[in-house]
């Protein structure tokens, strides 16, 4: 499910989305660090090897959006641009405001070790085992009301598409 | 002379008394499954030694699959054993030392499976290799002790 800022100019969307994602990424890291001068030189102190019997993992609980929406400044509102995708993975906003939604998931990984069965199960718990649509959907909002009035399959029968780039104009 | 013959006859009766009660239909299933798991664990020790000497990740994967297969067989053996117990099969005296020794070996093998699930060389060397060897040592000792106890029991010492 995607959200957009109503009344915001569509050209600003990618930048806003990028800022939002970057903020999330930074919030996930915790650089308590030490003296940065120790990180250079011939003998930087390396962390000790940690071996686990069961590695400490925490699986985020999968929850639907429901009625919860991000808090936004006065005069703006957040609503779903489109829903009902098959594992949407990445977005690309074209210069004319059209949005390409890449519906994709990785191919089923090989099971090389018994651990991989457990890994698959944990991945499934985290909601990442859903089948990808293997296609790119195009959303077009012709009247600028923030609700796309055209939704078409742009490319179909792909094999785990990942990135999208616009070549030429 | 007469007395000697009587004793021999008595010990024959003792044997004849044990056998039909314990083995009405050949070997119990759990015992067959235990043999399978022991073979898998021994195989894991071999592939561990090979990996230690020749670090090709294929051998490490052999090891973890062998340990896993041994654990699955051990689980099936436990189920079969419980069914045998519930079915009222007579458990002879050396069964408990054997069961305890086997349980220790299986717990060690379970730890070994987690150690073998680590990534890279340290999945085997040195902890995994030592655990694999320990499992085999415990299994061999258990078999020896069980056999000694069984013989003592049969001889009536």
Contacts between the chains, C-beta under 8 A, distances in Angstrom:
chain1	res1	chain2	res2	distance
A	49	B	122	7.4
A	51	B	118	6.2
A	51	B	122	6.3
A	51	B	127	7.8
A	52	B	118	7.6
A	53	B	111	7.0
A	53	B	114	4.3
A	53	B	115	7.0
A	54	B	114	6.5
A	112	B	61	6.2
A	113	B	61	5.8
A	113	B	64	5.3
A	113	B	65	7.5
A	113	B	117	6.8
A	114	B	64	6.0
A	114	B	65	6.8
A	114	B	68	4.6
A	114	B	113	7.3
A	114	B	117	7.1
A	115	B	64	7.5
A	115	B	117	4.3
